[in-house]
Amino acid sequence: MNSEIFDALNLLEKERGISVDFMVDRIKKAIVTACKNSYGNEDCVVNVDQAKGNFEVYLRKTVVEDITDKGKEITLEKARGIDPTAGLGDKVAVPLDTKDFGRIAAQTARNIIRQGIRDGERDRMFQEFESKHQELVSAVVEQVDPRTGAATLTIGKAEAVLPKSEQVAGEVLREGDRIKVYVADVKETEKGPRAMISRIHPDLVKRLFEAEVPEIYDGTVEIKAVSREAGSRTKIAVYSHNPDVDAVGSCIGSKGMRVNHIVAELGGEKIDIVQYSDDPKQFIASALSPASVVDVVPAADGSRACRVAVPDDQLSLAIGNKGQNARLAARLTGWKIDIKPQSGFYEEPAEEPAEEEPAEE
């Protein structure tokens, strides 16, 4: 074993991110296994000198008068040729020429080293994914499965699969595209580490705003809730911890530049930025933007349900296409919202309030 091994290990570290120390440890274990297979003796010492680029292997044998096990024993005469002070019953470290390993032992060593490479890659991938858990990352589309629509992405030196179910409806991904994805979870599976990535997760929008708006990144403005129907519309509620900073204005940016960058990244998805309030009536009124709200009346029984009055000519705007605006507002606030035109607000409700869905942080 010479410096060529270390040259290969250094290249492995550079190209695959597997550390030289990790592989050296695996090679040591491979040598111990090879000694056991070839000599029936795993009592060996492996010294590694990376500076010189070599391994020194010593097989520890017991000094005896008559040898019954060549792999574990050595005569007194030969032992004293190595250590002049050796006596019967002592252990002597016998230098071993690794070229003497048998074919089976060498194959075992190779298999362990290969497994070490696989384990090293798994560990590296898991660490890389774990460091990006619940974060927004840039990825490059390597290929798209024409049958399932799933896209294989490169994230750093690792690969992950973006299922069709986690892609924005109508979005077309092509090889070479650079996109942003959200790492929702990281799991260790039998086939190795797996990153659960998404383009439709509400927190993708949250992370995009954190990256685009300095006031959010530094904590001056806080994102209180996000509700999203990916590819169509998102509502995001923001709050300023500094009375001199306008939370909504910070997110929109000068001439809409900040929010427009995010809309472009999301392929034209509409984004409503609303003012959060601890007062449920104010928050619900804001959440129904762009519609105007005349009044919000919480349910008398104290449940998180309310009736909302809007100008007659804004009823369809408040409800939205196929109920989307009301639905997203209900998710954003965590309240059931029953929207009525102002002219008929004090009549008995004709339908159940919008279903309450918990706000997604």
VOKOLMAR-779237 format. One record per residue: residue in one letter; x, y, z of N, C-alpha, C in turn. Coordinates in steps of 0.02 Angstrom, whole numbers, plus 50000, padded with zeros to 5 digits. Example, Ala and Ser with C-alpha at 12.3 -4.5 7.8 and 13.67 -1.06 7.14 Angstrom:
a506604971650390506154977550390506604983550390/s506424988850354506844994750357506455000250394/
This chain:
m500434994150000500005000050000500455006250000/n500335010549955500785016349949500385022749940/s500735027849920500425034549915499865034649863/e499845029749817499305029749767498625029149801/i498605025349856497975024549892497745031349918/f498205035049947498035041549975497855046549920/d498175045949863497975050149806497255048749787/a497075042249787496395040349769495895042749822/l496095042149886495655044349940495555051849939/n496085055449924496025062849920495565064749862/l495595061049807495165062349750494435060749769/l494345055249807493685053249829493375058649874/e493785061449917493545066749962493345072849921/k493745074449871493615080449831492985079649788/e492905073749757492355072749710491705070749744/r491755066749797491145064249828491025066749899/g491505070449925491415073249992491515068250048/i491815062450034491935057450086492625058650115/s492675059750180493315061750210493835056150207/v494465058150200495015053350199495035049550265/d494935052950321494955049650386494435044150391/f493835045550364493305040550366493505034250328/m493795035250268493985029550227494595025850256/v495055029650286495625026350317495395021750373/d494905023950412494625019750465494325013450436/r493965014150379493665008250347494205003550321/i494745006350294495285002150268495614998250325/k495705001650381495984998150440495554992150458/k494894993250459494444987750476494474982250423/a494564984150361494624979250307495254975050316/i495804978250338496434974650349496354969650406/v496004971750460495894967250517495494961150493/t494984962350453494584956850427494994952250382/a495424955250341495854951350297496334947050338/c496594949750392497054945950435496684939950467/k496074941250488495684935850518495544930350468/n495374932350405495224927350354495834923450330/s496394926950325496994923750298497394919950350/y497414922650412497854919750463497474917250525/g496814918350526496444916350585496624920450645/n496904926350633497144930650687496944937850673/e496514940650716496314947550707496664952250756/d497154949350792497544953450839498104956850800/c497924962250766498424965650725498434973050740/v498984976150722499064983350732499154986450663/v498774991750649498824995150584499035002350597/n499625004050574499865010950580499815014350512/v499545020450512499445024050449499865030450451/d500275031250401500675037350395500475040950331/q500015045750338499765049250278500315053450245/a500775056050286501305060250259501745056250211/k501895050050230502305045750188501875041750138/g501245041550152500795037950107500845030450112/n500895027850172500925020450177500565017950240/f500415011450237500125007850294500645002950319/e500705002250384501134997050413500674992450453/v500714985950438500284981150470500704976150509/y500534975150572500884970450616500394965450643/l500574959050638500164953750665500474951550731/r500094952250785500364950550852500304942950862/k500904939950875500924932750884501244931050952/t501044925250977501294922951042501934918851032/v502444920151073503084916451068503004909651101/v503144904251062503074897351087503684893251066/e503754887351097504304882851078504114879051015/d503504876451014503274872650956502634875850928/i502644877450864502074880750833501524875750816/t500914877350839500324873350820499834877550778/d499924884250780499494888750742499934894250712/k500104893350647500564898150615500304905350615/g499644905950614499364912650611499414916450677/k499484912750732499474916050797500114915050837/e500564910650813501154909050853501804909950814/i502354910950851503014911950821503534908650867/t504054905850836504574902650877504994907950913/l505324905850966505734910451005506304913250963/e506584909050921507144911250879506924916950832/k506364915950797506134921150751505894927350788/a505594926150847505354931850886505924936450906/r506494933250926507064937350949507404940850890/g507264938550829507514942150771507134948750762/i506544949050791506144955250789506254959250852/d506224955850909506314959150974506784954851016/p507414957051024507914953051061507724951551133/t507264955251161507064954151231506474949451237/a506214946851181505624942651183505744936151220/g505234933951258505274927551294504664923351280/l504694917051301504124912651290503494915551322/g502944915351286502304917951312502204925251296/d502734928751273502654935851256502284936551190/k502044942651178501744944351114502244948451074/v502314946651010502784950150967502394952750905/a502524959050887502194961950828502604960250767/v502344955850726502694953450666502494957750606/p502984961150573502814965050514502504960550461/l501974963050430501604959050383501624962250314/d501774958350264501754960750195501044959650171/t500684965050158499984964350138499904960850071/k500444960150034500404956349972500274949049985/d500404946950048500304939850065499574938150077/f499144943150078498444941750089498184937150034/g497774932550053497494927950004496964931349961/r496754927849908496264930649862495614932249898/i495394927649941494754928749976494814934750023/a495384935250058495484940750104495494947450066/a495824947450009495864953649970495174955649946/q494774950649925494094952149902493674954949959/t493764952050019493404954550078493594961750092/a494234963150087494464970050098494154974750048/r494144972749985493854977049933493114978449946/n492754973049967492044973849980491924978650038/i492334978150090492254982650148492404989850128/i492904990750086493064997550063492495000350020/r492214996149976491654998449936491055000349981/q490944996050031490394997650077490545004050115/g491185005050130491385011250164491225017250122/i491345016750056491185022250011490435023550011/r490035018050007489305018950008489065022050073/d489335019550129489145022350195489355029650200/g489955031150174490195037950176489745042650137/e489525040250078489075044350037488405045350072/r488155040050104487515040650141487585045750197/d488135045250235488235050050291488295057150264/r488665057950210488755064650182488085067450158/m487695063250123487055065550098486585067350155/f486585063150207486135064550264486325071150297/q486975072150307487205078350339487035084350295/e487115083550229486975089050184486225090750185/f485805085550183485085086650186484875089450254/e485165086650307484975088750375485135096150386/s485695098350357485875105450365485395110150329/k485005107350283484535111450244483805110150264/h483715106350318483035104550340482625110850354/q482025111050325481565116750332481855123250305/e482275122550255482585128450224482415128550149/l482515134450121482435135450049483105134250016/v483125130149964483755128649931483675129349855/s484235130849823484245130949750484425124049724/a484095122049673484205115349644484215115849568/v484555111049537484585110749465484215104349442/v483785105149394483415099349368483875095149324/e483995089049345484425084549306484035080749253/q483455078249272483045074749224482315074449249/v481865073549202481155073049219480895066449191/d480595062449233480315055949211479705057349168/p479725055349104479155056849059478515053149078/r478595047649116478005043649135477665046449197/t478055047749251477775049949314477785057549323/g478225060849285478295068049293478755070049351/a479005065149388479455066549444480115069349417/a480385074249452481015077449430481575075749478/t482145073649449482745072449489483145078849491/l483285081249552483625087549562484305086549594/t484775090849578485425091049612485415096749662/i485535095049725485575100049778486275099549808/g486705104349791487395103749812487705097749778/k487965093049818488265086849790487785081049797/a487175082349821486685076949831486135077349780/e485755071949776485185071649730484545070549770/a483995073249746483345072249777482825072149722/v482265068949738481725068249689481145072749710/l480905076749662480325081049672479735077549639/p479295074449679478725070849648478255075649613/k477865072949567477375077049531476885080249580/s476725076649634476245079149683476495085149721/e477165086349721477455091949757477655097549709/q477455096849645477595102049596476975106449587/v477075112649569476525117249558476155115149494/a475495114749500475085112649443475195117349384/g475315114449326475415118349265476135120449254/e476565119649305477265121549298477635116249258/v478015118249209478385113549167479135114149185/l479415108649209480125108449226480515105249169/r481095108149155481525105449102482225104449127/e482585099849096483275098449116483685104849112/g484065106149165484485112049167484165117949202/d483505117549215483165123049250483445123549321/r483525129749345483715130949415483095133449451/i482895129749503482285131549539482415131649614/k481945134549650481975134649723481495129249749/v481715125449798481285120549830481355121049906/y480855118649941480845118750014480975111650039/v481465110850084481615104350113481155103350174/a480595099850163480095099150215480305094250269/d480675089050250480865083850298481455079950271/v481815076750316482375072450298482285065750334/k482305060350296482205053750325482775048950305/e482925044450351483415039150336483025033050316/t483125030650255482765024750230483255019150215/e482985013350198483415007650181483845009150120/k483595013350076483965015150016484415021250026/g484445023650087484865029450101484455035450122/p484795041050137484445047150158483985049650103/r483415052150123482935054850074482685061550099/a482745066550055482485073250071481795073850041/m481315075750083480635076950060480595084350039/i480605085449973480625092349948479965094249915/s479835100849913479185103049889479235109949856/r478795110849807478695117449777478015120349798/i477605116349833476935118649850476845119949925/h477335118449965477285119450038477215126850053/p476765128750100476685135950118477335139150142/d477765135150176478385138050202478885139850147/l478775137350086479185139450030479105147050020/v478475149350023478335156450015478645160350073/k478585157650133478865160950192479615161850184/r479965156750162480685157150154480875161850098/l480475162150045480605166849991480565174050016/f480075175450058480015182150086480595183650133/e480815178750172481385179750216482015181450177/a482085178250119482675179550078482635186250042/e482035188450026481945194449986481865200850028/v481605200050089481445205950131481905206250191/p482375210950193482845211450249482495212350317/e481935215850317481585217050380481305210650409/i481155205750367480935199250392481535195250417/y482065195450378482675191650396482945193950463/d482925200550477483225202950540482715202950598/g482105200850585481615200050639481185206150651/t481295211750616480875217750625480155216250605/v480085212850549479415210850525479355203350532/e478795201150559478685193950570478115191350527/i478225185550498477695182150461477295178050511/k476665179950520476245176650570475895170450543/a475705170550480475355164750452475375165050376/v475325159050346475305158550273474775153450255/s474355155050206473905150050177474015150350101/r474015144450071474225144250001473845138949961/e473665140749901473445135949851473945136749794/a474445132449796475035133049752474855133849679/g475185138649647475075139949577474515144749563/s474115146149614473545150549604473595156749649/r473555155849715473535161649760473805159949829/t474125164749859474385164149927474185170349967/k474015169250030473915174750076474435174150131/i474745179750147475255179850199475125185550247/a475105184050312474965189150363475615191150396/v475745197750399476385200250426476255205450481/y476745205950525476675210550582477355213850595/s477345220350609477965224050622478065225050697/h478665223350720478835224550790479105231550802/n479165235350748479395242350752478845246850724/p478565251250765478015255450742478205259950683/d478845261050673479065265250617479165261350552/v479065254850555479145250650495478475247850474/d478305248950412477675246450383477795239250359/a477455234550393477565227450377477365225850305/v476775227950286476525226350218476955229850166/g477115236250177477525239950130478215237050122/s478515234550177479175231450173479165225350128/c478625221450132478575215350092478445216950018/i478075222250005477925224149936478545227049903/g478905231449940479505234549914479355240449868/s479875244149852479805250049808479555247849740/k478985250749720478665249249656478505241749648/g478425238549706478235231449705478795226649687/m479415229049690479975224949666480065218549706/r480015219049773480145213149815479625207649802/v478995209549806478485204449797478475201949725/n478645206249677478655204149607479195198849594/h479765199449629480285194249622480025187549645/i479635187549700479365181349727478825178549681/v478395182949655477885180749609478195177549547/a478745180549523479085177749464479365170849479/e479655170049539479935163549559479385158349563/l478775160449580478215155749587477805155249523/g478075157949468477745157149404477105161149397/g477075166949430476485171249423475945170249475/e476075166149526475595165049579475425171749614/k474785173049623474575179249655474715179049730/i474915184649758475075184949829474725190949861/d474315189549912473995194749951474395195450016/i474665201350029475025202650091474565206750136/v474395203950193473915207250237474215208750305/q473925213650338474165215850404473875211150458/y474325208250498474095204050554473885208550611/s473385206350649473175209850709472965204750762/d473105206450825472875202150880472125202550888/d471825207850860471095208650861470805204450805/p470445199050821470185194550768469765198150716/k469375203150737468945206650689469365210350637/q469895213650660470325217250613470705212350568/f470945206850598471325201950559470895198750506/i470275196950523469825193850475469665198650418/a469555205050436469415210050385470005210750337/s470605210850364471205211250322471285205150279/a471145199250308471245192950272470805192250211/l470235195750211469775195350154469965200050097/s470525203550105470785207950051470835203749987/p470675206649929470605213849915469895216649925/a469445212649953468765215149965468755219650026/s468305224450026468195228650084467705225150131/v467775226350196467345223250246466985228650285/v466325228050291465935232950328465925231250402/d465845224850418465785222950489465965215550497/v466225213950556466375207050574466045205750641/v465605200650645465255199050707465425191950728/p465845191250781466015184550806465395180950832/a465405174450830464845170350855464735171550929/a464115171650950463935173051019464175167651067/d464255161451040464445155951085465195155751099/g465575160551073466295160751087466715156351043/s466405152750996466795148550950467155152850899/r467665149950867468045153650817467665153650750/a467085156950752466665157650693466395164750693/c466255167450633466015174250629465605175250565/r465215180650566464855182750506465155189250483/v465275189950419465595195850392465135199250342/a465055205850349464665209750302465125213350254/v464975212750189465365216250138464875220150094/p465105225450061464655229050015464365224249964/d463755225449946463405220849900463795219749836/d464115225049811464465224349747465145221049754/q465345219249817465985215949827465915208849854/l465295206349853465175199649880465575194349842/s465545194649776465915189649736466665190449744/l466905196649754467615197749765467835194849832/a467425195749883467585193149949467595185549950/i467115182549915467095175149913467635172449868/g467755175849811468275173649765468045168349717/n468455167049667468305161949617468265155049650/k467685151949644467565145349674467685145449750/g467585151349781467655151849853468365152449879/q468835153649832469545153449852469725158749902/n469505164949892469715170449937469475169150008/a468835166950015468565165550081468925159450112/r469065154650070469405148550095470105150150121/l470485154050083471165155750105471145160250167/a470655164750171470595168950230470445164850292/a470015159750284469845155350341470465151550364/r470865149150317471475145550336471975150250370/l472025156350344472505161050370472345162950442/t471715164050456471515166450522471345160850571/g471155155050544470935149650588470215150450610/w469845154850576469135156050592468685153450537/k468075151250556467555149950508467245156650489/i467185157950424466955164450401466335163650357/d465795166750379465175166750340465085173750311/i465145174250244465135180850211464435182250184/k464175188150201463515190250179463545197250149/p463115198850101463085205650076462795210250130/q462995216350129462785221150181462025221650185/s461695221450128460965222250127460605216450160/g460915210550162460575204750191460935202150252/f461365206250282461795203950336461405201650397/y460835204950412460485203450474459935198250465/e459915195150405459475189550396459795183250424/e459405178050431459675171650455460155168950402/p460735166150424461215163350376460905157650337/a461035157650272460735152550229461185146550220/e461815147050242462275141550231462775141250288/e463115135650293463605134750345464205139350334/p464535141650388465125145850380465685142050344/a466155145850316466735142750283467105138350333/e467325132550310467645127850355468285130650384/e468365129750449468965132150483469545127450469/e470095130250451470715126450443471265130050480/p471695126350516472215129550555472705133550512/a472915139250539473415143250503474055139350497/e474385139850440475015136250429475585140950443/e475975139250496476525143750515477105143150469/
